[in-house]
Amino acid sequence: MMRSKGRETARSPTGRPVPEHHTSSSMINLARVHDKYGLKKYWEEKIESHGQRMGNEDSRMKNSALSKLREEWVQRLQFRNQHVIESTREQQIRRAQRVQGILRV
């Protein structure tokens, strides 16, 4: 607070002088408003930085070799499974033909 002609001049949280007719409750309200904007700014910055981190993580995952390797392995396993199924069918056909040959004799 500043002294001017024997009186103290109150200052707002922003440093501006507050008129003398303002009461202490209005000073509290000014402090609350100041705190409100500070909190709002803090959380907006937190949300923005979180969004940036998530975007960076998404781009990192897209460029990751792990996803490419995973796709290659999926293709290999699908090919292997298809080959196993085909060979199993061929074996079943051969067995059925043998059984039919034995039954004919």
Biopython code that builds the backbone (N, CA, C, O; Angstrom):
import numpy as np
from Bio.PDB.StructureBuilder import StructureBuilder

atoms = [
    (1, "MET", "N", (0.837, -1.170, 0.000)),
    (1, "MET", "CA", (0.000, 0.000, 0.000)),
    (1, "MET", "C", (0.885, 1.237, 0.000)),
    (1, "MET", "O", (1.950, 1.273, 0.615)),
    (2, "MET", "N", (0.412, 2.227, -0.699)),
    (2, "MET", "CA", (1.141, 3.488, -0.765)),
    (2, "MET", "C", (0.472, 4.510, 0.157)),
    (2, "MET", "O", (-0.727, 4.444, 0.427)),
    (3, "ARG", "N", (1.272, 5.436, 0.618)),
    (3, "ARG", "CA", (0.723, 6.520, 1.435)),
    (3, "ARG", "C", (0.656, 7.770, 0.578)),
    (3, "ARG", "O", (1.616, 8.157, -0.088)),
    (4, "SER", "N", (-0.500, 8.376, 0.623)),
    (4, "SER", "CA", (-0.682, 9.615, -0.119)),
    (4, "SER", "C", (-1.419, 10.600, 0.781)),
    (4, "SER", "O", (-2.590, 10.396, 1.101)),
    (5, "LYS", "N", (-0.747, 11.646, 1.183)),
    (5, "LYS", "CA", (-1.329, 12.675, 2.051)),
    (5, "LYS", "C", (-1.910, 12.062, 3.309)),
    (5, "LYS", "O", (-3.015, 12.411, 3.725)),
    (6, "GLY", "N", (-1.160, 11.141, 3.919)),
    (6, "GLY", "CA", (-1.596, 10.564, 5.174)),
    (6, "GLY", "C", (-2.534, 9.378, 5.013)),
    (6, "GLY", "O", (-2.912, 8.764, 6.011)),
    (7, "ARG", "N", (-2.915, 9.041, 3.803)),
    (7, "ARG", "CA", (-3.818, 7.906, 3.580)),
    (7, "ARG", "C", (-3.082, 6.816, 2.813)),
    (7, "ARG", "O", (-2.181, 7.088, 2.019)),
    (8, "GLU", "N", (-3.479, 5.605, 3.063)),
    (8, "GLU", "CA", (-2.889, 4.486, 2.329)),
    (8, "GLU", "C", (-3.713, 4.215, 1.081)),
    (8, "GLU", "O", (-4.943, 4.224, 1.121)),
    (9, "THR", "N", (-3.024, 3.974, -0.026)),
    (9, "THR", "CA", (-3.707, 3.635, -1.267)),
    (9, "THR", "C", (-3.545, 2.145, -1.498)),
    (9, "THR", "O", (-2.427, 1.636, -1.580)),
    (10, "ALA", "N", (-4.653, 1.459, -1.600)),
    (10, "ALA", "CA", (-4.604, 0.011, -1.833)),
    (10, "ALA", "C", (-4.310, -0.259, -3.301)),
    (10, "ALA", "O", (-4.616, 0.547, -4.181)),
    (11, "ARG", "N", (-3.710, -1.410, -3.534)),
    (11, "ARG", "CA", (-3.397, -1.809, -4.910)),
    (11, "ARG", "C", (-4.068, -3.145, -5.208)),
    (11, "ARG", "O", (-4.176, -4.014, -4.342)),
    (12, "SER", "N", (-4.517, -3.288, -6.459)),
    (12, "SER", "CA", (-5.126, -4.549, -6.895)),
    (12, "SER", "C", (-4.017, -5.556, -7.153)),
    (12, "SER", "O", (-2.843, -5.186, -7.170)),
    (13, "PRO", "N", (-4.368, -6.828, -7.356)),
    (13, "PRO", "CA", (-3.350, -7.845, -7.650)),
    (13, "PRO", "C", (-2.534, -7.531, -8.906)),
    (13, "PRO", "O", (-1.412, -8.014, -9.056)),
    (14, "THR", "N", (-3.095, -6.724, -9.804)),
    (14, "THR", "CA", (-2.349, -6.353, -11.010)),
    (14, "THR", "C", (-1.439, -5.163, -10.763)),
    (14, "THR", "O", (-0.672, -4.781, -11.647)),
    (15, "GLY", "N", (-1.509, -4.574, -9.585)),
    (15, "GLY", "CA", (-0.635, -3.463, -9.241)),
    (15, "GLY", "C", (-1.277, -2.105, -9.417)),
    (15, "GLY", "O", (-0.653, -1.089, -9.109)),
    (16, "ARG", "N", (-2.486, -2.059, -9.895)),
    (16, "ARG", "CA", (-3.172, -0.785, -10.104)),
    (16, "ARG", "C", (-3.741, -0.282, -8.776)),
    (16, "ARG", "O", (-4.146, -1.074, -7.926)),
    (17, "PRO", "N", (-3.767, 1.031, -8.610)),
    (17, "PRO", "CA", (-4.360, 1.568, -7.377)),
    (17, "PRO", "C", (-5.867, 1.330, -7.359)),
    (17, "PRO", "O", (-6.537, 1.422, -8.388)),
    (18, "VAL", "N", (-6.376, 1.029, -6.195)),
    (18, "VAL", "CA", (-7.804, 0.791, -6.016)),
    (18, "VAL", "C", (-8.394, 2.041, -5.378)),
    (18, "VAL", "O", (-7.837, 2.561, -4.411)),
    (19, "PRO", "N", (-9.510, 2.528, -5.903)),
    (19, "PRO", "CA", (-10.125, 3.722, -5.295)),
    (19, "PRO", "C", (-10.456, 3.487, -3.829)),
    (19, "PRO", "O", (-10.720, 2.363, -3.402)),
    (20, "GLU", "N", (-10.434, 4.584, -3.065)),
    (20, "GLU", "CA", (-10.626, 4.478, -1.622)),
    (20, "GLU", "C", (-12.010, 3.984, -1.246)),
    (20, "GLU", "O", (-12.179, 3.392, -0.180)),
    (21, "HIS", "N", (-13.005, 4.213, -2.095)),
    (21, "HIS", "CA", (-14.363, 3.820, -1.726)),
    (21, "HIS", "C", (-14.572, 2.306, -1.831)),
    (21, "HIS", "O", (-15.602, 1.796, -1.391)),
    (22, "HIS", "N", (-13.616, 1.590, -2.402)),
    (22, "HIS", "CA", (-13.732, 0.127, -2.458)),
    (22, "HIS", "C", (-13.452, -0.446, -1.077)),
    (22, "HIS", "O", (-12.537, -0.007, -0.379)),
    (23, "THR", "N", (-14.232, -1.407, -0.707)),
    (23, "THR", "CA", (-14.074, -2.006, 0.614)),
    (23, "THR", "C", (-13.100, -3.167, 0.542)),
    (23, "THR", "O", (-12.621, -3.522, -0.535)),
    (24, "SER", "N", (-12.815, -3.746, 1.675)),
    (24, "SER", "CA", (-11.916, -4.895, 1.707)),
    (24, "SER", "C", (-12.543, -6.098, 1.016)),
    (24, "SER", "O", (-11.827, -6.940, 0.472)),
    (25, "SER", "N", (-13.890, -6.193, 1.031)),
    (25, "SER", "CA", (-14.540, -7.317, 0.346)),
    (25, "SER", "C", (-14.341, -7.208, -1.159)),
    (25, "SER", "O", (-14.219, -8.225, -1.842)),
    (26, "SER", "N", (-14.308, -5.985, -1.685)),
    (26, "SER", "CA", (-14.055, -5.847, -3.126)),
    (26, "SER", "C", (-12.614, -6.228, -3.444)),
    (26, "SER", "O", (-12.332, -6.732, -4.531)),
    (27, "MET", "N", (-11.711, -5.994, -2.515)),
    (27, "MET", "CA", (-10.317, -6.419, -2.710)),
    (27, "MET", "C", (-10.246, -7.945, -2.758)),
    (27, "MET", "O", (-9.498, -8.516, -3.551)),
    (28, "ILE", "N", (-11.025, -8.590, -1.908)),
    (28, "ILE", "CA", (-11.056, -10.053, -1.906)),
    (28, "ILE", "C", (-11.600, -10.549, -3.242)),
    (28, "ILE", "O", (-11.086, -11.512, -3.810)),
    (29, "ASN", "N", (-12.648, -9.882, -3.740)),
    (29, "ASN", "CA", (-13.207, -10.268, -5.034)),
    (29, "ASN", "C", (-12.180, -10.089, -6.147)),
    (29, "ASN", "O", (-12.076, -10.931, -7.040)),
    (30, "LEU", "N", (-11.422, -8.996, -6.096)),
    (30, "LEU", "CA", (-10.370, -8.789, -7.097)),
    (30, "LEU", "C", (-9.336, -9.905, -7.026)),
    (30, "LEU", "O", (-8.860, -10.385, -8.055)),
    (31, "ALA", "N", (-8.993, -10.313, -5.819)),
    (31, "ALA", "CA", (-8.029, -11.397, -5.657)),
    (31, "ALA", "C", (-8.597, -12.696, -6.209)),
    (31, "ALA", "O", (-7.880, -13.479, -6.833)),
    (32, "ARG", "N", (-9.881, -12.923, -5.979)),
    (32, "ARG", "CA", (-10.512, -14.137, -6.507)),
    (32, "ARG", "C", (-10.520, -14.133, -8.029)),
    (32, "ARG", "O", (-10.245, -15.151, -8.664)),
    (33, "VAL", "N", (-10.837, -12.977, -8.608)),
    (33, "VAL", "CA", (-10.834, -12.868, -10.069)),
    (33, "VAL", "C", (-9.438, -13.137, -10.598)),
    (33, "VAL", "O", (-9.260, -13.853, -11.584)),
    (34, "HIS", "N", (-8.453, -12.556, -9.933)),
    (34, "HIS", "CA", (-7.063, -12.771, -10.346)),
    (34, "HIS", "C", (-6.715, -14.260, -10.263)),
    (34, "HIS", "O", (-6.111, -14.808, -11.185)),
    (35, "ASP", "N", (-7.092, -14.910, -9.166)),
    (35, "ASP", "CA", (-6.836, -16.343, -9.000)),
    (35, "ASP", "C", (-7.575, -17.153, -10.054)),
    (35, "ASP", "O", (-7.040, -18.126, -10.586)),
    (36, "LYS", "N", (-8.808, -16.752, -10.353)),
    (36, "LYS", "CA", (-9.614, -17.467, -11.342)),
    (36, "LYS", "C", (-8.911, -17.466, -12.697)),
    (36, "LYS", "O", (-8.815, -18.508, -13.346)),
    (37, "TYR", "N", (-8.426, -16.318, -13.120)),
    (37, "TYR", "CA", (-7.756, -16.244, -14.418)),
    (37, "TYR", "C", (-6.430, -16.997, -14.407)),
    (37, "TYR", "O", (-6.036, -17.601, -15.405)),
    (38, "GLY", "N", (-5.753, -16.950, -13.273)),
    (38, "GLY", "CA", (-4.507, -17.711, -13.162)),
    (38, "GLY", "C", (-4.749, -19.204, -13.270)),
    (38, "GLY", "O", (-4.018, -19.909, -13.965)),
    (39, "LEU", "N", (-5.777, -19.687, -12.579)),
    (39, "LEU", "CA", (-6.121, -21.113, -12.643)),
    (39, "LEU", "C", (-6.569, -21.512, -14.041)),
    (39, "LEU", "O", (-6.195, -22.570, -14.548)),
    (40, "LYS", "N", (-7.369, -20.657, -14.654)),
    (40, "LYS", "CA", (-7.848, -20.952, -16.008)),
    (40, "LYS", "C", (-6.665, -21.058, -16.968)),
    (40, "LYS", "O", (-6.594, -21.986, -17.773)),
    (41, "LYS", "N", (-5.753, -20.120, -16.880)),
    (41, "LYS", "CA", (-4.572, -20.137, -17.748)),
    (41, "LYS", "C", (-3.739, -21.388, -17.487)),
    (41, "LYS", "O", (-3.263, -22.023, -18.429)),
    (42, "TYR", "N", (-3.560, -21.742, -16.224)),
    (42, "TYR", "CA", (-2.781, -22.929, -15.860)),
    (42, "TYR", "C", (-3.368, -24.181, -16.498)),
    (42, "TYR", "O", (-2.648, -24.962, -17.120)),
    (43, "TRP", "N", (-4.686, -24.373, -16.344)),
    (43, "TRP", "CA", (-5.312, -25.587, -16.873)),
    (43, "TRP", "C", (-5.367, -25.587, -18.397)),
    (43, "TRP", "O", (-5.260, -26.646, -19.016)),
    (44, "GLU", "N", (-5.530, -24.429, -19.002)),
    (44, "GLU", "CA", (-5.498, -24.375, -20.468)),
    (44, "GLU", "C", (-4.125, -24.788, -20.987)),
    (44, "GLU", "O", (-4.021, -25.503, -21.984)),
    (45, "GLU", "N", (-3.074, -24.335, -20.309)),
    (45, "GLU", "CA", (-1.717, -24.727, -20.708)),
    (45, "GLU", "C", (-1.508, -26.224, -20.510)),
    (45, "GLU", "O", (-0.898, -26.884, -21.351)),
    (46, "LYS", "N", (-2.016, -26.761, -19.399)),
    (46, "LYS", "CA", (-1.890, -28.205, -19.149)),
    (46, "LYS", "C", (-2.590, -29.007, -20.247)),
    (46, "LYS", "O", (-2.035, -29.977, -20.762)),
    (47, "ILE", "N", (-3.800, -28.603, -20.600)),
    (47, "ILE", "CA", (-4.575, -29.307, -21.627)),
    (47, "ILE", "C", (-3.861, -29.227, -22.969)),
    (47, "ILE", "O", (-3.781, -30.220, -23.692)),
    (48, "GLU", "N", (-3.347, -28.063, -23.299)),
    (48, "GLU", "CA", (-2.643, -27.894, -24.576)),
    (48, "GLU", "C", (-1.386, -28.752, -24.628)),
    (48, "GLU", "O", (-1.121, -29.399, -25.641)),
    (49, "SER", "N", (-0.612, -28.767, -23.552)),
    (49, "SER", "CA", (0.615, -29.573, -23.549)),
    (49, "SER", "C", (0.283, -31.060, -23.609)),
    (49, "SER", "O", (1.004, -31.832, -24.242)),
    (50, "HIS", "N", (-0.804, -31.468, -22.953)),
    (50, "HIS", "CA", (-1.222, -32.876, -23.012)),
    (50, "HIS", "C", (-1.612, -33.251, -24.442)),
    (50, "HIS", "O", (-1.256, -34.325, -24.927)),
    (51, "GLY", "N", (-2.341, -32.366, -25.109)),
    (51, "GLY", "CA", (-2.722, -32.606, -26.502)),
    (51, "GLY", "C", (-1.508, -32.730, -27.408)),
    (51, "GLY", "O", (-1.475, -33.580, -28.298)),
    (52, "GLN", "N", (-0.513, -31.884, -27.180)),
    (52, "GLN", "CA", (0.716, -31.959, -27.974)),
    (52, "GLN", "C", (1.443, -33.269, -27.717)),
    (52, "GLN", "O", (1.937, -33.899, -28.652)),
    (53, "ARG", "N", (1.513, -33.686, -26.449)),
    (53, "ARG", "CA", (2.180, -34.957, -26.136)),
    (53, "ARG", "C", (1.470, -36.130, -26.793)),
    (53, "ARG", "O", (2.117, -37.040, -27.313)),
    (54, "MET", "N", (0.139, -36.110, -26.771)),
    (54, "MET", "CA", (-0.626, -37.192, -27.394)),
    (54, "MET", "C", (-0.400, -37.209, -28.901)),
    (54, "MET", "O", (-0.278, -38.278, -29.499)),
    (55, "GLY", "N", (-0.344, -36.037, -29.516)),
    (55, "GLY", "CA", (-0.072, -35.960, -30.953)),
    (55, "GLY", "C", (1.309, -36.485, -31.279)),
    (55, "GLY", "O", (1.491, -37.198, -32.265)),
    (56, "ASN", "N", (2.288, -36.134, -30.450)),
    (56, "ASN", "CA", (3.651, -36.630, -30.653)),
    (56, "ASN", "C", (3.704, -38.143, -30.504)),
    (56, "ASN", "O", (4.399, -38.820, -31.261)),
    (57, "GLU", "N", (2.976, -38.670, -29.537)),
    (57, "GLU", "CA", (2.954, -40.117, -29.308)),
    (57, "GLU", "C", (2.299, -40.836, -30.485)),
    (57, "GLU", "O", (2.767, -41.894, -30.906)),
    (58, "ASP", "N", (1.217, -40.262, -31.018)),
    (58, "ASP", "CA", (0.550, -40.872, -32.177)),
    (58, "ASP", "C", (1.476, -40.914, -33.382)),
    (58, "ASP", "O", (1.562, -41.933, -34.067)),
    (59, "SER", "N", (2.168, -39.815, -33.641)),
    (59, "SER", "CA", (3.075, -39.793, -34.796)),
    (59, "SER", "C", (4.249, -40.741, -34.573)),
    (59, "SER", "O", (4.726, -41.368, -35.519)),
    (60, "ARG", "N", (4.712, -40.850, -33.342)),
    (60, "ARG", "CA", (5.806, -41.777, -33.050)),
    (60, "ARG", "C", (5.368, -43.216, -33.302)),
    (60, "ARG", "O", (6.115, -44.012, -33.871)),
    (61, "MET", "N", (4.152, -43.541, -32.875)),
    (61, "MET", "CA", (3.639, -44.890, -33.082)),
    (61, "MET", "C", (3.447, -45.199, -34.561)),
    (61, "MET", "O", (3.678, -46.328, -34.995)),
    (62, "LYS", "N", (3.022, -44.196, -35.345)),
    (62, "LYS", "CA", (2.830, -44.411, -36.780)),
    (62, "LYS", "C", (4.157, -44.675, -37.471)),
    (62, "LYS", "O", (4.224, -45.450, -38.425)),
    (63, "ASN", "N", (5.208, -44.033, -36.992)),
    (63, "ASN", "CA", (6.519, -44.197, -37.607)),
    (63, "ASN", "C", (7.308, -45.350, -36.999)),
    (63, "ASN", "O", (8.431, -45.626, -37.419)),
    (64, "SER", "N", (6.737, -46.006, -36.035)),
    (64, "SER", "CA", (7.433, -47.069, -35.325)),
    (64, "SER", "C", (7.618, -48.292, -36.209)),
    (64, "SER", "O", (6.726, -48.660, -36.974)),
    (65, "ALA", "N", (8.775, -48.914, -36.098)),
    (65, "ALA", "CA", (9.053, -50.144, -36.839)),
    (65, "ALA", "C", (8.282, -51.313, -36.238)),
    (65, "ALA", "O", (8.065, -52.321, -36.911)),
    (66, "LEU", "N", (7.873, -51.191, -35.003)),
    (66, "LEU", "CA", (7.154, -52.270, -34.336)),
    (66, "LEU", "C", (5.843, -52.594, -35.048)),
    (66, "LEU", "O", (5.509, -53.764, -35.234)),
    (67, "SER", "N", (5.109, -51.575, -35.441)),
    (67, "SER", "CA", (3.841, -51.834, -36.134)),
    (67, "SER", "C", (4.087, -52.495, -37.485)),
    (67, "SER", "O", (3.309, -53.350, -37.907)),
    (68, "LYS", "N", (5.165, -52.106, -38.166)),
    (68, "LYS", "CA", (5.497, -52.727, -39.452)),
    (68, "LYS", "C", (5.880, -54.191, -39.248)),
    (68, "LYS", "O", (5.470, -55.055, -40.023)),
    (69, "LEU", "N", (6.655, -54.468, -38.218)),
    (69, "LEU", "CA", (7.027, -55.853, -37.917)),
    (69, "LEU", "C", (5.799, -56.686, -37.566)),
    (69, "LEU", "O", (5.675, -57.837, -37.984)),
    (70, "ARG", "N", (4.912, -56.100, -36.807)),
    (70, "ARG", "CA", (3.695, -56.806, -36.419)),
    (70, "ARG", "C", (2.883, -57.182, -37.661)),
    (70, "ARG", "O", (2.367, -58.296, -37.749)),
    (71, "GLU", "N", (2.767, -56.264, -38.614)),
    (71, "GLU", "CA", (2.043, -56.544, -39.856)),
    (71, "GLU", "C", (2.712, -57.670, -40.639)),
    (71, "GLU", "O", (2.036, -58.552, -41.169)),
    (72, "GLU", "N", (4.042, -57.637, -40.708)),
    (72, "GLU", "CA", (4.765, -58.700, -41.415)),
    (72, "GLU", "C", (4.493, -60.060, -40.772)),
    (72, "GLU", "O", (4.274, -61.048, -41.473)),
    (73, "TRP", "N", (4.507, -60.109, -39.454)),
    (73, "TRP", "CA", (4.273, -61.378, -38.763)),
    (73, "TRP", "C", (2.838, -61.862, -38.958)),
    (73, "TRP", "O", (2.597, -63.064, -39.077)),
    (74, "VAL", "N", (1.907, -60.946, -38.991)),
    (74, "VAL", "CA", (0.516, -61.329, -39.237)),
    (74, "VAL", "C", (0.397, -61.960, -40.617)),
    (74, "VAL", "O", (-0.270, -62.981, -40.781)),
    (75, "GLN", "N", (1.044, -61.352, -41.610)),
    (75, "GLN", "CA", (1.006, -61.913, -42.966)),
    (75, "GLN", "C", (1.665, -63.281, -43.012)),
    (75, "GLN", "O", (1.142, -64.201, -43.642)),
    (76, "ARG", "N", (2.803, -63.422, -42.353)),
    (76, "ARG", "CA", (3.497, -64.717, -42.324)),
    (76, "ARG", "C", (2.628, -65.796, -41.682)),
    (76, "ARG", "O", (2.519, -66.908, -42.198)),
    (77, "LEU", "N", (2.017, -65.457, -40.561)),
    (77, "LEU", "CA", (1.171, -66.431, -39.868)),
    (77, "LEU", "C", (-0.056, -66.803, -40.698)),
    (77, "LEU", "O", (-0.472, -67.961, -40.718)),
    (78, "GLN", "N", (-0.626, -65.823, -41.376)),
    (78, "GLN", "CA", (-1.771, -66.125, -42.233)),
    (78, "GLN", "C", (-1.359, -67.064, -43.363)),
    (78, "GLN", "O", (-2.078, -68.014, -43.675)),
    (79, "PHE", "N", (-0.210, -66.804, -43.972)),
    (79, "PHE", "CA", (0.287, -67.669, -45.042)),
    (79, "PHE", "C", (0.547, -69.072, -44.505)),
    (79, "PHE", "O", (0.183, -70.065, -45.135)),
    (80, "ARG", "N", (1.179, -69.144, -43.335)),
    (80, "ARG", "CA", (1.484, -70.445, -42.728)),
    (80, "ARG", "C", (0.201, -71.214, -42.423)),
    (80, "ARG", "O", (0.103, -72.405, -42.720)),
    (81, "ASN", "N", (-0.770, -70.542, -41.836)),
    (81, "ASN", "CA", (-2.045, -71.197, -41.517)),
    (81, "ASN", "C", (-2.741, -71.695, -42.780)),
    (81, "ASN", "O", (-3.293, -72.795, -42.808)),
    (82, "GLN", "N", (-2.706, -70.876, -43.813)),
    (82, "GLN", "CA", (-3.324, -71.281, -45.077)),
    (82, "GLN", "C", (-2.621, -72.519, -45.640)),
    (82, "GLN", "O", (-3.273, -73.446, -46.121)),
    (83, "HIS", "N", (-1.302, -72.528, -45.576)),
    (83, "HIS", "CA", (-0.523, -73.666, -46.070)),
    (83, "HIS", "C", (-0.833, -74.929, -45.255)),
    (83, "HIS", "O", (-0.993, -76.010, -45.821)),
    (84, "VAL", "N", (-0.915, -74.790, -43.949)),
    (84, "VAL", "CA", (-1.219, -75.932, -43.079)),
    (84, "VAL", "C", (-2.609, -76.481, -43.404)),
    (84, "VAL", "O", (-2.795, -77.696, -43.478)),
    (85, "ILE", "N", (-3.572, -75.601, -43.595)),
    (85, "ILE", "CA", (-4.935, -76.036, -43.915)),
    (85, "ILE", "C", (-4.954, -76.784, -45.248)),
    (85, "ILE", "O", (-5.598, -77.826, -45.369)),
    (86, "GLU", "N", (-4.253, -76.254, -46.239)),
    (86, "GLU", "CA", (-4.210, -76.909, -47.553)),
    (86, "GLU", "C", (-3.546, -78.278, -47.470)),
    (86, "GLU", "O", (-4.040, -79.245, -48.050)),
    (87, "SER", "N", (-2.427, -78.364, -46.749)),
    (87, "SER", "CA", (-1.740, -79.656, -46.648)),
    (87, "SER", "C", (-2.589, -80.665, -45.870)),
    (87, "SER", "O", (-2.577, -81.855, -46.184)),
    (88, "THR", "N", (-3.315, -80.203, -44.871)),
    (88, "THR", "CA", (-4.201, -81.089, -44.108)),
    (88, "THR", "C", (-5.314, -81.617, -45.011)),
    (88, "THR", "O", (-5.653, -82.799, -44.946)),
    (89, "ARG", "N", (-5.876, -80.765, -45.839)),
    (89, "ARG", "CA", (-6.911, -81.206, -46.780)),
    (89, "ARG", "C", (-6.363, -82.248, -47.748)),
    (89, "ARG", "O", (-7.015, -83.253, -48.029)),
    (90, "GLU", "N", (-5.162, -81.999, -48.253)),
    (90, "GLU", "CA", (-4.543, -82.951, -49.184)),
    (90, "GLU", "C", (-4.334, -84.305, -48.507)),
    (90, "GLU", "O", (-4.576, -85.347, -49.116)),
    (91, "GLN", "N", (-3.887, -84.292, -47.258)),
    (91, "GLN", "CA", (-3.683, -85.546, -46.525)),
    (91, "GLN", "C", (-5.014, -86.270, -46.321)),
    (91, "GLN", "O", (-5.087, -87.491, -46.464)),
    (92, "GLN", "N", (-6.048, -85.532, -45.992)),
    (92, "GLN", "CA", (-7.360, -86.151, -45.801)),
    (92, "GLN", "C", (-7.868, -86.767, -47.105)),
    (92, "GLN", "O", (-8.451, -87.851, -47.096)),
    (93, "ILE", "N", (-7.648, -86.080, -48.215)),
    (93, "ILE", "CA", (-8.071, -86.618, -49.517)),
    (93, "ILE", "C", (-7.313, -87.900, -49.830)),
    (93, "ILE", "O", (-7.911, -88.878, -50.279)),
    (94, "ARG", "N", (-6.002, -87.907, -49.598)),
    (94, "ARG", "CA", (-5.191, -89.106, -49.850)),
    (94, "ARG", "C", (-5.663, -90.279, -48.988)),
    (94, "ARG", "O", (-5.782, -91.404, -49.474)),
    (95, "ARG", "N", (-5.929, -90.016, -47.720)),
    (95, "ARG", "CA", (-6.398, -91.075, -46.824)),
    (95, "ARG", "C", (-7.744, -91.626, -47.302)),
    (95, "ARG", "O", (-7.968, -92.837, -47.316)),
    (96, "ALA", "N", (-8.627, -90.715, -47.690)),
    (96, "ALA", "CA", (-9.943, -91.150, -48.169)),
    (96, "ALA", "C", (-9.796, -91.998, -49.429)),
    (96, "ALA", "O", (-10.508, -92.987, -49.600)),
    (97, "GLN", "N", (-8.873, -91.612, -50.310)),
    (97, "GLN", "CA", (-8.657, -92.383, -51.534)),
    (97, "GLN", "C", (-8.096, -93.765, -51.199)),
    (97, "GLN", "O", (-8.484, -94.752, -51.823)),
    (98, "ARG", "N", (-7.196, -93.848, -50.231)),
    (98, "ARG", "CA", (-6.644, -95.142, -49.814)),
    (98, "ARG", "C", (-7.740, -96.045, -49.249)),
    (98, "ARG", "O", (-7.826, -97.230, -49.568)),
    (99, "VAL", "N", (-8.575, -95.442, -48.397)),
    (99, "VAL", "CA", (-9.658, -96.216, -47.787)),
    (99, "VAL", "C", (-10.604, -96.719, -48.872)),
    (99, "VAL", "O", (-11.035, -97.871, -48.827)),
    (100, "GLN", "N", (-10.925, -95.886, -49.830)),
    (100, "GLN", "CA", (-11.806, -96.294, -50.922)),
    (100, "GLN", "C", (-11.155, -97.404, -51.751)),
    (100, "GLN", "O", (-11.823, -98.346, -52.176)),
    (101, "GLY", "N", (-9.832, -97.279, -51.976)),
    (101, "GLY", "CA", (-9.108, -98.315, -52.725)),
    (101, "GLY", "C", (-9.126, -99.639, -51.990)),
    (101, "GLY", "O", (-9.265, -100.691, -52.614)),
    (102, "ILE", "N", (-8.990, -99.605, -50.686)),
    (102, "ILE", "CA", (-8.990, -100.835, -49.884)),
    (102, "ILE", "C", (-10.382, -101.458, -49.890)),
    (102, "ILE", "O", (-10.514, -102.678, -49.985)),
    (103, "LEU", "N", (-11.414, -100.633, -49.791)),
    (103, "LEU", "CA", (-12.780, -101.143, -49.751)),
    (103, "LEU", "C", (-13.208, -101.736, -51.097)),
    (103, "LEU", "O", (-14.081, -102.603, -51.120)),
    (104, "ARG", "N", (-12.631, -101.307, -52.198)),
    (104, "ARG", "CA", (-12.980, -101.814, -53.522)),
    (104, "ARG", "C", (-12.410, -103.213, -53.735)),
    (104, "ARG", "O", (-12.986, -104.031, -54.453)),
    (105, "VAL", "N", (-11.331, -103.460, -53.136)),
    (105, "VAL", "CA", (-10.666, -104.751, -53.365)),
    (105, "VAL", "C", (-11.330, -105.874, -52.679)),
    (105, "VAL", "O", (-10.879, -107.015, -52.784)),
]
sb = StructureBuilder()
sb.init_structure("model")
sb.init_model(0)
sb.init_chain("A")
sb.init_seg("    ")
for serial, (resi, resn, name, xyz) in enumerate(atoms, 1):
    if name == "N":
        sb.init_residue(resn, " ", resi, " ")
    sb.init_atom(name, np.array(xyz, "f"), 0.0, 1.0, " ", f" {name:<3s}", serial, name[0])
structure = sb.get_structure()
